[in-house]
């Protein structure tokens, strides 16, 4: 995130320090000397199997010593990918301007060796300390049989990924002070889920927000459309104010809600405008699944399928939609959730509120429906699947491909090849309850003149029926427990998406309360009302 010199992945005059008992007491420079002395004589046979404790100690010591001395080629030779390691290690003392480096190795745990780094970053008269911890792993070379450091850029600095680098210099873009819709300052410290989002907003809008760049050590990403990450600020720039659509109250509620369940994501939008009110993730991989996730949405998809059935004259909310125990479509048999009683006289509203899969599978064979009907409904009415959303950061627009065979039936109940994110499903609910597709966004398009996606939306009669069916689901159906106590103007739809290899299904839930719509997904969370439901309800309860 800086202008000027091309990057360097950590530099310096390394002084490798020993400390503590066990491995930590081992002097790395001494190990290098001992290793050189033992190299004389006839070549040893190629070794196999995991490295021994002695090999782990010796190899890691030699690697750290060479790295400490700034001897990149030697350090790289102790890795299993010298071609990738060499340039990164060579750049360490250059563009990153990291000096006075000391490394303290920790106690080895099997083939893994933790270590800590203390150094200084100095640039144009400014200097600040830098400290971090990292870990390396020693493996057996596949062809040489040598014990080698398993090369990963994260060995040099934990935030580095393949192709990334470190750089110190003037930031490419000025810092921003992001604020919510009411002027409340938004920080990653207070709202952890916004960390990557704020980085992305700075990358895109820093030059437009009116600030001045500072001097920073930052990660420069190799992956396209991936924002860099500031690690250390040597000289502060002047932040420009960037107003977002976020509501601090909704964001705080979203942050608290996702912490209830691991691998969860949630998005809230304002149906009357499309503004994103809150976005939160609670995931080990730090991925913004709320905006970029691509997973089958389960029975929440029945909102779109019901709209397709109504718009094409197949049935109405009070029309017939029998719910048999099973339904077969082109040799594949579909069933309902365990415990759901069959109802051969069910209406569409009844099958919707009870989330009967077989009712929807049976109806997709009705005329005039074709393999492309669900795709057309999703794209033309709900604005999905056209790869044209411009939210302000990277996002996924959903995918409902036209398919034949069993996947056509699976798609109608949110399985098969259908993919959605919580952002997509929050937008689906917003469209369903207003009749107008308003593309979600985080930053006003007036700031950069971008054109938001459009779609023709839903007929008024369809909206009336969808709202009524979602209200029944929230008050008497599968979503009633989660939505209890949220008032009168509410509606919801649950979803459980089965995934091959998972013991439990993914939990999906989407709902609305007044002028707020939200959707959540919890991987392996079970039924829609078990995990995703409480998350959505908590966000809707925030009121704005």
Buried (B, 14 or more C-beta within 10 A) or exposed (E): BBEBBEBBBBBBBBBBBBEEEEBBEBBBBEBBEEBEEEEEEEEEEEBEEEBEEEBBBBBBBBBBBBBBBBBBEBBBBBBBEBEBBBEBBBBBBBBBBBBBBBBBBBEBEEBBBBBBBBBBBBBEEBBBEBEBEBBBBBBBBEEEBBBBBBBBBBBBBEBBEEEBBBBBBBBBBBBBBBBBBEEBEBEBEEBBBBBBBBBBBBBBBBBBBEBEBBBBBBBBBEEEEBBBBBBBBBBEBEBBEBBBBBBBBBBBBBBBBBBEBBBBBBBBBBBBBBBBBBBBBBBEEEBBBBBBBEBBBBBBBBBBBBBBBBBBEBBBBEBBBBBBEEBEBEEBEBEBBEEBEBBEEBBBBBBBBBBBBBBBBBBBEEEEBBBBBBBBBBBBBBBBBBEEBBBBBBBBBBBBBBBEEBBBBBBBBBBBBBBBBBBBBBBBBBBBBBBBBBBBBBBEBEBEEEEBBEBEBBBEEBBBBBBBBBBBBBBEBBBBEBBEEBEEEBBBBBBBBEBEEEEBBBBBBBBBBBBBBBBBBBBBBBBBBBBBBBBBBBBBBBEB
